[in-house]
């Protein structure tokens, strides 16, 4: 089918872009694997989104999605595999082997969890290894777990796990904790969190489920085995942008380079927003603003190319 605009992604940026495009009466299709993105998977308690002193990630994405579905916009639950540009049109190919055509595209596909890439990580995924605290924390009631990563994501994961687990180790690679002081204090108040600095995760072992995590002390080089039932990996994300290779310019982090004033990429008519682009500060409120900006810029682009044909 033909559309004026296709939006790829169902996180804060994609949803906001969809709302703005629909309000401009642009024929729009939004394609997403699921709704929420990092917000749905990671953010347990949000305390810095304007208008909400405190709200869970799942509740906020529910409000976003309800707002979107009240608009005149078509939604497809699918995964985009490739985008091509043929003449003035973009062809968007999906996992379900559908092809959709549009004059403009917004890539708001977000980011995926960054793997550790150590032995045992893939083998025990779903058997004690997890990238999603929101999804899997209840499975570790009264158990001992390790969180890899001492940034805000790692500490927030530990705070959420404290509702269930009896003991939580946080392993930080460097000799300093990167998390905000507030998150550090909240983790300490649980009485369940132990922070280990200079810790490099080496491998994950077990039988049917995870049983041990081995890490190396980067100062002494000693290898230490922790008896744990689960390992939560919180070392950041990587942009989910492989399907647009060859069409746009990327930075060293594989983030799509955009014009900060419009969100447009190096390919006219192709825009990016949210965690997929190179705009700094990966925050929900920033992603929402980027989504709105990309949608309004796409609308202006569509109107310009339409006027040229008259």
C-alpha positions in Angstrom: 0.0 0.0 0.0 1.0 3.6 -0.5 1.3 6.1 2.3 2.6 9.7 2.6 4.6 8.8 5.7 5.8 5.7 7.4 7.1 5.7 11.0 9.2 2.9 12.2 9.1 2.3 16.0 6.6 2.3 18.8 8.6 4.0 21.6 8.1 7.6 22.8 9.6 9.1 19.7 7.7 7.0 17.2 4.4 7.3 19.1 4.7 11.1 19.3 5.6 11.3 15.6 2.5 9.3 14.8 0.2 11.6 16.9 1.7 14.8 15.3 1.5 13.3 11.7 -2.1 12.2 12.2 -3.1 15.6 13.5 -1.7 17.1 10.3 -4.0 14.7 8.3 -1.0 13.0 6.7 -1.8 9.4 5.5 0.5 7.6 7.9 1.5 4.0 8.7 3.4 3.2 12.0 5.2 -0.1 12.0 6.6 -1.5 15.3 7.6 -4.9 16.8 5.9 -3.8 20.1 5.0 -0.7 22.0 7.3 0.9 24.6 10.8 0.4 23.4 13.3 1.0 26.2 10.5 2.7 28.2 8.5 -0.4 28.2 11.4 -2.8 28.9 13.6 -0.8 31.3 12.0 2.1 33.1 10.4 0.7 36.2 9.8 4.0 38.0 10.0 7.4 36.2 10.3 10.5 38.3 11.5 13.1 35.8 8.8 13.2 33.1 7.0 16.5 33.2 3.5 16.3 34.7 4.1 13.0 36.6 5.9 13.1 39.9 6.2 9.4 39.6 4.8 6.9 37.1 5.9 3.4 36.0 7.3 2.8 32.5 4.4 0.5 31.7 1.8 3.0 32.8 3.3 5.8 30.9 3.6 3.8 27.7 0.0 2.7 28.1 -1.0 6.4 28.2 1.1 7.1 25.1 -0.4 4.2 23.2 -4.0 5.0 24.1 -3.4 8.6 22.8 -1.9 7.2 19.6 -4.8 4.8 18.9 -7.3 7.6 19.1 -5.7 9.2 16.0 -6.4 8.5 12.3 -3.3 6.4 11.8 -2.7 2.8 10.6 -0.6 0.5 12.8 1.1 -2.7 11.8 2.8 -5.0 14.3 5.8 -6.2 12.3 9.6 -5.8 12.1 11.2 -3.7 9.4 14.1 -5.6 7.7 15.1 -3.1 5.0 14.4 0.3 3.5 15.2 1.2 -0.1 14.8 4.4 -2.0 13.5 3.9 -5.6 13.2 7.2 -7.4 11.2 9.6 -5.1 9.7 6.7 -3.1 10.8 4.7 -0.1 10.1 1.0 0.0 9.8 -0.5 3.4 10.2 -4.3 3.6 9.1 -6.2 6.7 9.7 -9.5 8.3 6.2 -10.6 7.3 7.3 -10.1 3.7 5.1 -7.0 3.2 6.3 -4.0 1.2 5.0 -0.5 1.9 5.6 2.6 -0.1 5.9 6.2 1.2 7.3 9.6 0.2 8.8 10.1 3.6 10.0 7.9 6.5 10.8 8.5 10.2 13.2 6.0 11.8 12.3 5.9 15.5 13.4 2.3 16.1 15.2 3.0 19.3 18.0 0.8 20.7 18.5 -2.8 21.8 20.3 -3.9 24.9 24.1 -4.1 24.4 25.3 -7.6 25.1 28.4 -8.5 27.2 29.6 -11.0 24.7 31.0 -13.4 27.2 30.8 -17.2 27.4 27.5 -18.4 28.8 25.5 -15.2 28.0 23.7 -16.5 25.0 23.5 -20.1 26.3 21.7 -19.0 29.5 19.4 -16.3 28.0 16.0 -17.0 29.4 17.5 -19.4 31.9 18.9 -16.9 34.3 20.3 -14.3 32.0 18.1 -11.3 31.3 18.2 -7.8 29.8 14.8 -6.8 31.2 14.2 -6.3 34.9 10.6 -5.3 34.4 9.9 -8.6 32.6 11.9 -11.0 34.8 12.4 -9.6 38.3 9.5 -11.6 39.8 11.2 -14.9 38.7 14.0 -14.3 41.2 12.0 -14.1 44.4 14.2 -14.9 47.4 17.2 -15.6 45.1 20.6 -14.1 44.6 21.3 -12.1 41.4 24.0 -10.0 39.8 23.5 -6.8 37.9 26.3 -6.0 35.4 26.7 -2.2 35.1 27.0 0.5 37.7 25.3 3.3 35.8 21.8 4.6 36.5 20.3 1.6 34.5 22.1 -0.9 36.7 21.2 0.8 40.0 17.5 1.2 38.9 17.5 -2.5 38.0 18.9 -3.4 41.4 16.3 -1.2 43.2 13.5 -3.0 41.3 15.0 -6.4 42.0 15.1 -5.6 45.7 11.4 -6.1 45.8 12.0 -9.8 45.0 15.6 -10.9 45.4 17.3 -11.6 48.7 20.7 -10.4 47.6 21.9 -8.3 44.6 25.5 -7.7 43.5 26.2 -4.7 41.2 29.4 -5.2 39.2 31.0 -2.0 37.9 33.9 -2.2 35.5 35.6 1.0 36.6 36.8 2.2 40.0 33.9 4.7 40.3 30.2 4.4 40.3 28.5 6.3 37.5 25.0 6.3 38.8 23.3 9.4 40.3 23.7 9.8 44.1 20.0 9.5 44.6 20.0 6.0 42.9 23.0 5.0 45.0 21.2 6.0 48.2 18.0 4.2 47.3 19.9 1.1 46.5 21.8 1.3 49.8 18.5 1.7 51.7 17.2 -1.7 50.5 19.9 -3.4 52.6 20.3 -6.0 49.8 22.7 -4.4 47.4 26.5 -4.9 47.4 28.6 -3.0 44.9 31.8 -4.5 43.5 34.1 -2.1 41.7 36.9 -2.9 39.1 34.9 -6.0 38.1 35.1 -7.4 34.6 32.6 -10.2 33.9 34.3 -13.2 32.4 31.8 -16.0 32.1 28.4 -17.4 33.2 28.0 -21.1 34.1 25.4 -23.4 35.3 23.3 -26.5 34.6 19.7 -26.0 33.5 19.9 -22.5 35.0 22.6 -20.0 35.9 24.6 -21.0 38.9 27.8 -18.9 38.9 29.1 -15.7 37.5 32.9 -15.4 37.2 34.5 -11.9 37.3 38.1 -10.7 37.3 39.3 -8.0 39.7 40.9 -5.5 37.3 43.4 -4.4 40.0 44.6 -7.7 41.3 43.7 -9.9 38.3 42.2 -12.4 40.6 39.2 -14.3 39.2 36.3 -14.7 41.6 33.2 -16.9 41.4 29.9 -15.5 42.6 27.1 -18.0 43.3 24.1 -16.4 41.7 20.7 -17.5 40.3 20.5 -14.8 37.7 22.4 -12.2 35.8 20.9 -8.9 34.6 22.9 -7.1 32.0 22.7 -3.3 32.1 25.7 -2.0 30.2 23.8 0.3 27.8 22.2 0.0 24.4 23.0 -0.1 20.7 20.9 1.6 18.1 18.5 -0.7 16.2 19.4 0.8 12.8 20.8 -2.0 10.7 17.8 -2.0 8.3 18.7 1.5 7.1 22.4 0.8 6.2 23.5 2.4 3.0 20.9 5.1 3.1 22.1 7.3 5.9 25.3 8.5 7.6 26.2 7.0 11.0 28.5 8.1 13.8 31.0 5.8 15.6 28.2 4.5 17.8 26.0 3.5 14.8 23.6 6.3 15.6 22.0 8.0 12.6 23.4 11.4 12.0 20.6 14.0 11.7 20.2 17.7 11.2 19.5 18.9 14.8 17.1 21.5 13.5 14.9 19.1 11.5 15.8 15.5 12.3 16.5 14.9 8.6 19.2 12.5 7.6 21.6 12.7 4.7 18.9 11.3 2.5 16.1 13.8 1.7 12.8 12.6 3.1 14.3 10.2 5.6 14.2 11.4 9.2 15.3 9.9 12.5 14.3 10.5 16.1 14.8 9.2 19.6 17.5 6.7 20.6 18.2 5.8 17.0 19.8 9.2 16.2 22.9 11.0 17.3 21.1 13.7 19.4 22.6 13.6 22.9 20.8 12.9 26.2 18.8 9.7 25.8 15.8 10.7 27.9 12.1 10.0 27.4 11.3 13.7 27.3 14.0 14.3 24.7 12.7 11.4 22.5 9.2 12.8 22.7 10.5 16.2 21.5 12.6 14.6 18.7 9.5 12.7 17.5 7.4 15.8 17.3 10.2 17.7 15.5 10.7 14.9 13.0 7.0 14.6 12.2 6.6 18.3 11.6 9.7 18.4 9.5 8.4 15.4 7.5 5.1 17.2 7.0 6.9 20.3 5.6 9.0 18.0 3.3 5.8 16.4 1.9 4.2 19.7 1.3 7.3 21.0 -0.5 7.6 18.1 -2.8 3.8 18.2 -3.5 3.9 21.9 -4.4 6.7 21.3 -6.9 4.5 18.9 -8.9 1.7 21.4 -9.3 
